[in-house]
Amino acid sequence: MTASTTSQIPSRQRLTTEQRQREIVTTVLFLARQRGPDAITTQAIADHMGVTQGAIFRHFPDKQAIWLAVFGWVREALGAALAAATDEVASPLTKIQQVFLAHVAFIAGNPGVPRVLFHELQYPGDSPARLEVRAMISRYRQRLSQLFAEAKAAGELPAALDQALAPVLLIGAVQGLVIQASLADNEGEMVGAAQKLWPLLLDAYRGQRGR
């Protein structure tokens, strides 16, 4: 599966089980751009793919398994995008910047992702899908916290910076851009907005009140 899920699903062809599972995941994320996740039924998935519900259940035992596969794809695809963005970057602070921009670019290319993630988190309880989302966000925050610790050790950020809270500001900025893009119905502007927002985040991390 490519990083972007905004295009239509290709015409029917014989695919392996793994390929068909990826196609179902792609369909879910595509449909998430057009309707609330509650409306993404197995029948809606089947209709969009041009198959029967039975064909869907030949590849996943139930709807929960589909959601787990969606979140698994998000974890792997976003992780790969962030790794590629920081692979040859030495400065911890620059890595943080690249992670922020890569995260926003990933969402801009896959606008259905935050909709399914936030939707799952709004429900109480500990369903397997919700636990997966929570674990994914927790790992992401830990990864960011480590980068902030490295930036502090390198003298790129103040020693007094709370490295556990610093990721909250960055993740919150991403969420703010998502909301702004949703209101304007223009995900294409997210990357440019993120580039303008980064200096403001940097000032906040450095404790500066102005430039």
C-alpha positions in Angstrom: 0.0 0.0 0.0 1.2 3.5 -0.8 1.4 6.2 1.8 -1.6 8.0 0.3 -5.1 6.6 0.5 -7.0 9.3 -1.2 -7.4 7.7 -4.7 -10.1 5.4 -5.8 -9.7 1.6 -5.5 -8.6 0.0 -8.7 -10.8 -2.4 -10.7 -11.3 -6.0 -9.6 -8.5 -8.5 -10.1 -7.2 -11.7 -8.5 -5.2 -10.7 -5.5 -3.5 -12.6 -2.6 -5.2 -12.6 0.8 -2.6 -10.1 2.0 -3.2 -7.8 -1.0 -6.9 -8.0 -0.5 -6.6 -7.2 3.2 -4.5 -4.1 2.3 -7.2 -3.1 -0.2 -9.9 -3.3 2.5 -7.7 -1.2 4.8 -7.3 1.4 2.0 -11.0 1.4 1.4 -11.8 2.1 5.1 -9.4 5.1 5.1 -10.8 6.3 1.8 -14.4 6.1 3.1 -13.3 7.9 6.3 -12.8 11.0 4.3 -16.4 11.0 3.2 -18.4 9.8 6.2 -18.1 9.2 10.0 -16.4 6.0 11.0 -19.7 4.7 12.4 -21.1 4.7 8.9 -18.2 2.6 7.5 -20.0 -0.7 7.7 -18.8 -4.0 6.1 -21.6 -3.5 3.6 -20.3 0.0 2.7 -16.8 -1.4 2.3 -18.0 -4.3 0.1 -20.1 -1.9 -2.0 -17.2 0.4 -2.6 -15.0 -2.5 -3.5 -17.6 -4.1 -5.7 -17.8 -7.4 -3.8 -20.1 -9.1 -1.3 -19.9 -8.9 2.4 -19.0 -12.5 2.4 -15.9 -11.7 0.4 -14.9 -9.2 3.1 -15.3 -11.8 5.9 -13.2 -14.3 3.9 -10.2 -12.0 4.7 -11.2 -10.7 8.2 -13.3 -12.6 10.8 -15.1 -9.5 12.0 -15.2 -5.7 11.8 -12.9 -5.4 14.8 -10.2 -7.3 13.0 -10.6 -4.8 10.1 -10.1 -1.8 12.5 -7.0 -3.5 14.0 -5.6 -3.9 10.6 -6.2 -0.3 9.8 -4.5 0.9 13.0 -1.6 -1.6 12.3 -1.2 0.0 8.8 -1.2 3.5 10.3 1.5 2.5 12.8 3.8 1.0 10.2 3.2 3.6 7.5 3.6 6.6 9.8 6.6 5.0 11.5 8.3 4.5 8.1 7.5 8.1 7.1 9.1 9.4 10.3 12.1 7.2 10.0 12.7 8.3 6.4 12.4 11.9 7.4 15.1 11.6 10.2 17.3 8.9 8.8 20.2 11.1 7.8 19.6 14.0 10.3 22.2 14.4 13.1 20.7 17.2 15.1 18.1 16.1 17.6 16.2 19.4 17.3 16.2 19.1 13.5 14.9 15.6 13.9 12.0 16.9 16.0 11.2 19.4 13.3 11.3 16.8 10.6 9.1 14.5 12.6 6.6 17.3 13.0 6.6 18.1 9.3 6.5 14.4 8.2 3.6 13.7 10.6 1.6 16.6 9.1 2.5 15.5 5.5 1.4 12.0 6.3 -2.0 13.2 7.5 -2.4 15.5 4.6 -1.9 12.5 2.3 -4.1 10.3 4.4 -6.9 12.5 5.9 -9.0 9.6 6.9 -6.4 8.5 9.5 -7.1 11.1 12.3 -10.8 10.6 11.8 -10.7 6.8 12.6 -8.1 7.3 15.4 -10.0 10.1 17.2 -13.3 8.2 16.7 -11.9 5.1 18.5 -10.5 7.1 21.4 -13.9 8.8 22.2 -15.4 5.5 23.5 -14.8 4.3 27.1 -13.5 0.9 27.9 -10.6 -1.2 26.7 -11.6 -2.7 23.4 -8.6 -4.3 21.4 -8.9 -1.5 18.9 -8.8 1.3 21.5 -5.9 -0.4 23.3 -4.0 -0.5 20.0 -4.6 3.2 19.4 -3.6 4.1 22.9 -0.4 2.0 22.7 0.5 3.6 19.3 0.1 7.1 20.7 2.0 6.2 23.8 5.0 4.9 21.8 4.9 8.0 19.7 5.1 10.2 22.7 7.9 8.2 24.2 9.8 8.5 20.9 9.3 12.3 20.9 10.3 12.5 24.6 13.6 10.8 23.8 14.3 13.2 21.0 13.6 16.2 23.3 15.9 14.6 25.9 18.6 14.4 23.2 18.1 17.9 22.1 18.5 19.1 25.7 21.7 17.1 26.1 23.0 18.6 22.9 22.3 22.1 24.2 19.8 22.8 21.5 16.9 23.2 24.0 16.9 24.5 27.6 17.8 22.0 30.3 14.7 23.0 32.2 12.4 21.9 29.4 10.0 19.2 30.5 10.7 16.5 28.0 7.6 14.5 29.1 5.3 17.5 28.4 7.0 18.8 25.3 5.5 16.1 23.0 2.0 17.2 24.1 2.5 20.6 22.5 3.8 19.1 19.3 1.0 16.5 19.0 -1.5 19.2 20.0 -0.2 21.4 17.1 -0.7 18.5 14.7 -4.3 18.1 15.9 -4.9 21.8 15.6 -3.8 21.7 12.0 -6.1 18.7 11.4 -9.1 20.6 12.8 -8.2 23.7 10.8 -7.9 21.7 7.6 -11.2 19.9 8.3 -13.0 23.2 8.8 -11.6 24.6 5.6 -11.9 21.3 3.8 -8.4 21.8 2.5 -5.8 19.3 3.7 -3.4 20.5 1.0 -2.6 23.6 3.0 -1.5 21.6 6.1 2.2 21.2 5.2 2.6 24.9 4.4 0.8 25.9 7.6 3.1 23.5 9.6 6.2 25.1 8.2 4.9 28.5 9.4 3.9 27.1 12.7 7.3 25.4 13.5 9.1 28.7 14.5 6.3 29.4 17.0 6.7 26.0 18.5 10.5 26.4 18.7 10.1 29.8 20.5 7.8 28.0 23.0 10.3 25.3 23.6 13.1 27.8 24.0 11.0 29.9 26.3 11.1 33.0 24.0 8.1 35.4 24.0 8.9 36.9 20.6 11.2 36.8 17.7 
